[in-house]
Amino acid sequence: MGKKIAVLMTNDFEDVEYTDPAKAFKEEGHELTVIEMEKGKELKGKQGEATVTADASIDEVSPSDFDALLLPGGFSPDQLRADDRFVQFSKSFMDDKKPVFAICHGPQLLITAKALEGRTATGFKSIRVDMEYAGVSFKDEEVVVCGGQLVTSRQPDDIPAFNREALKLLQ
């Protein structure tokens, strides 16, 4: 039985950090819902390779509708963390111990949600200090799995390991 995965994303997401995991998850029968401020909005990837249409507005969904959360990187997470609705949405997955998959700059939403204290995780090099200040035990590794719930990776090169570990948690 496929799981329902919420994806929090807006313009300037890191293209492959959405497209590659999305493809891997769909191939295993999981369903993704891209959530933005506005349903139907066309979201453009930072590299100009991917265009994704938002399936839902943040106001019409609830974390309880989903089994897991995907946070692609790029400039998208930094924009979304300025909006409390996205921060609270992310926080509830961490609080409810549901799987959360964050790559590159994706953990920025979890930093703002104050949901990373005491966790072991990784992220893009430029947010390492932010993560450490947020109470993370930071590991410079291609994929870090914490507590059988949180899967984090550093950059696009880490996607195969990221997808592998995320799919294990979705089984």
C-alpha positions, 0 to 999 in steps of 0.5 A: 500500500503506497504512502501519501507524501507531502512535499513543501516547495516553492520557486527556485527549488533544487530541480533534481532534489525533487524530480529524482526522489519523486520518481523513485517514490512513485515507482514504489507506488507512493503518492506525492502532493506538492504544497505551496501558497497557491494551488495550481501555481507553476513552480520553476526549479532553480536550474531551469530543468523542472517545472512542477504544478502545486497540487494544493495550497497550504491552507487546504491540507493538514499534516494528518492527511499524510504519512511522510514529508519531503523537503527538497533544497535550493532556495525554496526552504528559505522562502517557505520558512518565512511563512509560519504555516509551512513551519508548523506543518513541518514541525508536526511531522517531527512531533508526530514521529512521521518520516521526514526526508530533507536534503541540502537546504531542506533542513532550514524549515526544520531549524525554524520549526525548532525541531532538530535539537538533539538529532543527528543529521546532515545538510548543505555545507553552508547551513552546517553552522545553523544546524549546529546552533539548532542543536544538531549533531552534524555529520558530513556523510551522504545520508544520515538516518536519525531515530528511524524517522529523519533522513537527511542528505547534503547535496544532489550527488547524495540522492541515490543514498537519500532515496534508498534510506527514504524508501526503507522508511516508507516500507 
